[in-house]
Amino acid sequence: MASDRISVHRTLADYREDGCAKIQYPELPDTSVIICFHNEAMSVLLRTVHSVLNRSPDKLLTEIILVDDFSDQDHLKAPLEAYIARLPKVRLVRTEKREGLVRARLLGYSLAKGTVLTFLDSHCECSEGWLEPLLGPIAEDPQTVVAPIIDSILDKSMAYLKSGRSAAHIPIGVFDWNLVFHWGYLPEKDKKLRKDPLEPVKTPTIAGGLFSIDREYFTKIGTYDAGMDIWGGENIEMSFRVWLCGGRLLIAPCSRVGHIFRKTSPYNSIPGKNVFQKNSMRAAEVWLDEYKQYYYERFNYRLVDFGDVSERLALKKRLKCHPFEWYLNNIIPELYVPRDTTAGGEIINMKDGICLEITSRTVHGPVNTYTCHGQGGNQFWLLTTGHQIRRDDHCMRGNGNAVDVEPCAKNNTAQHWLYREDDTLFHIQSESCMDLQDRKPVLAKCSGNRSQKWMWKRRTQAANSVKESSFQQAI
Ligand SMILES: [Mn+2]
């Protein structure tokens, strides 16, 4: 409703940083813009289209290809066709069944004529000067995938909110061992190496909704994994593949595109199928080598059938891609790799039989308890040889009597624990034990009570088969 009340041609401010408008680009390649949608609101979709038409230099825009992935809403049938009939560069194709993002994008790609492909979600607004910074690095080196800075359009009011990027906080894409994409910030040491704050930034992963790629390079690098359904994981797969097989991923700070972020995915999943997990498993099977164990240990339950990945493995071989270790060492050396663990899995209180968890991926927050669900995820914890209880970059901390999580810091003794032979979790700094009181974990004087005993699967060192030695070999 908010969108319907706003012009599909609305004006946006120039959100670029000082200096962006003055950058001179060499001769730039032209691009096809491919926008896939499934039951998108009409005004939201049209505003995406008009923002591309209104803010792209005519000679750089070959066409806009709209791919309807089997929508069933009436406004997207004849009314949409009638509307775009007056827009010369816009064409519409429809899938014959629900294909999902990957196969719908591949349909758009099969029809595209531009030198470059630019993929956009169907709920975006391209702002002033968005296109040239995406094409510039591709003109320089076609083996480059470039993503814009993604600003937020609020889903309730359609307000355009500039993301909080600054010279001190340069967003990059990262991931965790659930193979979930997250935003991170460029590490301090890399920030120091930057001469020009407006130059593109190397990013380990891309969010996936919005990016440009040379069409021939997209073909050469193996497009997408067409075995992936609906949504999820394809961006991580592409990110690993591009870096491992000789390309690079960049974020162009001068390109800004607004995107409507939604609270939850609005799409009906395939009944009885965990699509996200299937897609992620395909990525893990093809690209993670022996490191896939760190993904799988998160889900020692109902793993789904991921299908056949032999073609993707053949592609990896044909392109002579690096082993995954190379990516860990060179592209994302800050990522925590759980090589050094002595216990792992859910932590179950022996008195109440409930599990320690954190509810969301907030970096600071309390540790709670909940019925053990046996599905890993937010109840999965690792004990490291450095005495941390952690998952990815979260570590448990004793904070007065409370137990919470904060970003891991090796030398922070508030984060140091022992999992002792008597099954107590001993907080070294306070010389106290983790206790369960009113279903809350707290620190208390060690008493030997059953409420202070925790069941947690212990690991022997030999179980951690990926070792530093193989690490060295790959370099
Ligand atoms: Mn989106």
Boltz pocket constraint, residues with backbone or C-beta under 6 A from the ligand:
constraints:
  - pocket:
      binder: B
      contacts: [[A, 121], [A, 122], [A, 123], [A, 209], [A, 259], [A, 260]]
      max_distance: 6.0
